Amino acid sequence: MEEIRRRFPVDDSQIDPKLKNRIFSPDGDSVVGYWDGESIQELEIELDHIEEREDANYNSLPHHNNIPKDLWDQVEKDYPVWACDKNGDCLVGDGTEMHIEKADAVRDHYVNKYGSVKGFHEKLARDRKKFMDSLEDSR
């Protein structure tokens, strides 16, 4: 009989990869599909199949860590970037008109508009400060 022991968060554990690949319904109650993070084209096909019968929760697509870190948070919401595969191909768009672009094309958008992705973050910080200052002034 295998020894039963208490597990701690620092213990090595094997997680079934299929658990990481789940695509959920909008309410998060049911699994509506799977994507392994390898090919964005496969995700696009899977989402098309899902959308034929029900909705998917695009805000919690699997393998978020494939999105380059410089495109997280404000950038992925502004552009928006829904998911990326391991090759840097990303599913982007406003939800009704989604398409595939390279992560570098997303960066190029911010280079052209703000000088860099960092320039976009700096603009957001200035806008936030300006807004906070206007609140202080109105008191």
C-alpha positions, 0 to 999 in steps of 0.5 A: 500500500502506498504511503499516505502523507500530507502534501505541502505547496512546495512539494513537487506534484504532477498536474494533469495537463488537461486541467490546464487546458480547459476553456470554460463557459462564461459563468465558469461552471462548465468546461466547454473545450480544450486548448494546449497552448501550442497553436493559436490556429487550433484555439481559433478552430476550437473557439469556432466549434464552441461558439456553434453550440454555446459561449466561451469565457474569453477572459480566462482562456488557458495558457495566459503565461504564453502572452509576453509579459510586456503585453499583460494587463493594460496592453492586453485590455487596450488592444485586446490580446486574448491568448498567444501560443508558444510561437508568439502568434496571438488571438486579438480583436474586439470580440466580434472581429478577432484575428491572429497577429504576431506579438511583435505586430502588437508591439509595433502598434504601440511603437507607432502610437506611443514610441514603445509599449513603455511609452503607453504605460507612461501615458497611462500613468500621466493620465492617472495622475492628471485624473487624481490631481483633478479629484484633489482640486475639486475638494 
